[in-house]
Amino acid sequence: MTTPIALFDVKAQQALIRPELDRRIAAVLDSGRFINGPEVAEIEERLAVFAGCAHAVGVSSGTDALQIAMMAEGIGPGDAVFLPAFTYTATAEVPLVLGATPVFVDVEEESFNIAIADLEARIAAVRKDGRLRPRAVVGVDLFGLPADWPAIEAICAREGMFALDDAAQAFGAALDGKRLGRWGDAAALSFYPTKTLGAYGDGGALLTDDAARAELYRSLRTHGEGRTRYEVERTGMNGRLDTIQATILCAKMGLFEGELAQRRRIGAAYDAALAGRVGVQVAQPGAENAYGLYTIRLPDAAARARVQQALAAEGIGSGIYYPKPLHHQPAYAAHHAGAIAGGPAPLPVSESLCHRVLSLPMHPYMSEADARRVAGVVLAAL
Ligand SMILES: *Cc1c(COP(=O)(O)O)cnc(C)c1O
């Protein structure tokens, strides 16, 4: 009888810090400061120190982090926001909620991240079309691997656009010795329980080196309040990180470096067993993956179904991130089709990957031997 291996494990970690969690949560209960308690400032300080950036602002989710960042730039109707077609829905939803238009960009086959040549081509097409103003690029560090930030930053600087890092899956990742949070104009984090740093509910943060932006983010997360309470300076939202989630994150921060190191060992074990046999996510030089997920590319949908079945038969979890590119989602298809006169260029890599990708178990409470066992089942099923 073999032991099951879950895709994620959000409970094993608890045993290591349960006394601290219990003590910290009880302290919040005793204090009654459920909103804006001192633990919010504590986690903000610790996030900024970890990332090496000047400011961290706790918010209610990764999605709200993206929204607050775009609200702070005044992004709205008539604005084009460029983002990959192969990502989680939240990345595309936020510009639409603000009345802006998402322009989907294809991704690279090997990194799964935004394709720079295609980004350039679509910015040029939007400029030529003349109806929308190119305003922002959202780079997503998919599955934990940093996007090509030097290229995205250079394009945004040249074009006068806002560079937003959707680092929801990648907190802890680094590129050229700089952790995410220092790339782009701002980075959005999610503390959804299965992310690399997860709360026990929803939460998120914005990281930036820009003091003016950080101040705007603080105002926007609290209904656009001014320097004094009940003075409303701008239209904001209720986007705060609550104190209990903040204190849970503080309790987890002590484990985070070690967890990242274990994720990297698991990733290396998978790479050693699988690279050359199936497609693995390939990092550019200087990139350190945070391994939010470990995702492989199989030859086709039939091979993926076979592998997934073989894993399930062994009690091994797997998941498909993502089964559909965003421009094919019913909610976004019409916006996509109308974004550029004559219809946008095709997105063949994003479409193809959705039929072939499979995410394997990845969390810091599995062993390298577990990863080798999973890889063995994958290869045997091919
Ligand atoms: C999880 C995720 C989000 C949204 O984060 P929430 O905290 O769930 O709102 C945004 N973008 C990406 C790429 C994500 O994976």
The ligand as an SDF file (V2000), in Angstrom:
LIG
                    3D

 15 15  0  0  0  0  0  0  0  0999 V2000
   -4.2050   33.6100   -6.9620 C   0  0  0  0  0  0  0  0  0  0  0  0
   -3.9540   34.5780   -8.0510 C   0  0  0  0  0  0  0  0  0  0  0  0
   -4.5250   35.8650   -8.0540 C   0  0  0  0  0  0  0  0  0  0  0  0
   -5.5820   36.2920   -7.0990 C   0  0  0  0  0  0  0  0  0  0  0  0
   -5.2920   36.1640   -5.7760 O   0  0  0  0  0  0  0  0  0  0  0  0
   -6.4800   36.0670   -4.7010 P   0  0  0  0  0  0  0  0  0  0  0  0
   -5.7850   36.2950   -3.4080 O   0  0  0  0  0  0  0  0  0  0  0  0
   -7.0830   34.7170   -4.8290 O   0  0  0  0  0  0  0  0  0  0  0  0
   -7.4550   37.1480   -5.0140 O   0  0  0  0  0  0  0  0  0  0  0  0
   -4.1450   36.7510   -9.0540 C   0  0  0  0  0  0  0  0  0  0  0  0
   -3.2790   36.3920  -10.0100 N   0  0  0  0  0  0  0  0  0  0  0  0
   -2.7360   35.1620  -10.0590 C   0  0  0  0  0  0  0  0  0  0  0  0
   -1.7630   34.8480  -11.1390 C   0  0  0  0  0  0  0  0  0  0  0  0
   -3.0660   34.2140   -9.0920 C   0  0  0  0  0  0  0  0  0  0  0  0
   -2.5360   32.9840   -9.1680 O   0  0  0  0  0  0  0  0  0  0  0  0
  1  2  1  0
  2  3  1  0
  2 14  2  0
  3  4  1  0
  3 10  2  0
  4  5  1  0
  5  6  1  0
  6  7  2  0
  6  8  1  0
  6  9  1  0
 10 11  1  0
 11 12  2  0
 12 13  1  0
 12 14  1  0
 14 15  1  0
M  END
$$$$
